[in-house]
Amino acid sequence: MAETIKGPRGVRDILPEESWKWRYVLEIARKVAEDFGYQEVHLPIFEHTELFSRGIGDTTDVVEKEMYTFIDKGNRSITLRPEGTASMMRSYLEQGMHKSPRQPAKLWCVGPMFRYERPQKGRYRQFWQLDFEAIGAKDPLVDVEIIHLSLEIYRRLGLRNLEVAVNSVGCPQCRPLYREGLRSFLEPRLDKFCPTCQGRYDRNPLRILDCKKEDCKNLSEEAPSVLEHLCKECREHFDMVCRGLEVIGIHYTLDKRLVRGLDYYTKTAYEVLSGDLGAQNAVCGGGRYDNLAESIGGPAVPGVGFAAGVERIVLTMEQQGCSLGEEPRVDVMVICPEPEHRLQAMEFLASLRKEGIGSSMDYTGKSMKSQLKSALQEGASGACILGGDELTRQVVGIKNFRTQEQKEVPLAEAVSYLRNMLGLGNS
Ligand code: HAM
């Protein structure tokens, strides 16, 4: 016999036991989005490969090693989106949002992203991101709003012990000078760094600061800080971000090593970290990307945003014992003891559903006893027993599992009796 097909490595099935927790997280995020004036968009899952290679940068790990790229039947190179920012900017430009008086466009989306990474706890090849972007304003207070927004989601979800790390990565004005200063520091020590860092020396030396290996971290401890090399504009921008965060009471640490793995960042870069996640400890990351629009062929348009991994949020919440709302259950089960009355039971079920009473029935021919047992196991609040005897008398036996009370109710009054019993009010 052929082997049963399994899912690819690094992808997860989000089953009913978990999906209601996701719904809770997404509902809170959606509410926070509304409260901050962000509008939801749905963007495609695949784009032209060039959008990411030019937008995210050719020398990043994401573009070099992690993209799911294929040639489609029209001979075009297509990539499953590894992140949402480049797509959001593409859409902003393509749909002419830059011409609208409503700036910045405050947009958000949620959905799966794809990266061919080594799977481990909190790191998957298909994962979901909540992605928020404010496109079209330079104001450092928009950076503050974005950082605040991410933290407000976590606050409402009840997450604790989060650390906010903030840095500035400068701009094309000041970064080349800093890069040279950094290279001069690294060069005499380079042979002691890991091969990955050595490979980054020429192409992207800032990323060496981001290496997680202990030896490399120690070696770059004394490296010059980008914050000391910012140009006047970047310095003023960063100072204002810090002041804004302080004014609204956001505690943060300055992390001169925080450079982020995507090349489009300019000025502000930040991450929110959770001590409860292990190695993959970032619950979100983001920053400003004032040159992204130009790198994908558009006019100069500033932007700032963040993305948060939904799996990591749920993992952290479980770890911290946060409330994740309540698992949805049907209100009542319709119990039909005799198979010959199943059609009448179906008709009764339909009448309950029409009136907004969550209900279900057995389709597997279980005995009345085990139908009642499953109703209890599935967390229903009650059961409606509809046998031949009840049907002849045009009644239904209603059992309230909470009070253990059982009553016969005329079929015509069942809906209002149940709505009352379930506290649903009159329909
Ligand atoms: P990123 O840091 O690559 O940034 O990803 C953002 C978040 O997505 C991470 O902090 C993490 O929570 C989650 N994440 C990333 N990779 C994985 C993975 N393999 N498995 C599970 N979760 C993952 C971006 O994607 C930028 N687009 C963020 C941004 C928006 N910057 C400006 N605007």
Boltz pocket constraint, residues with backbone or C-beta under 6 A from the ligand:
constraints:
  - pocket:
      binder: B
      contacts: [[A, 82], [A, 83], [A, 84], [A, 85], [A, 115], [A, 117], [A, 122], [A, 123], [A, 124], [A, 125], [A, 126], [A, 127], [A, 128], [A, 129], [A, 131], [A, 132], [A, 133], [A, 261], [A, 262], [A, 272], [A, 282], [A, 283], [A, 284], [A, 285], [A, 286], [A, 287], [A, 288], [A, 289], [A, 304], [A, 305], [A, 306], [A, 307], [A, 308], [A, 309], [A, 310], [A, 311], [A, 312]]
      max_distance: 6.0
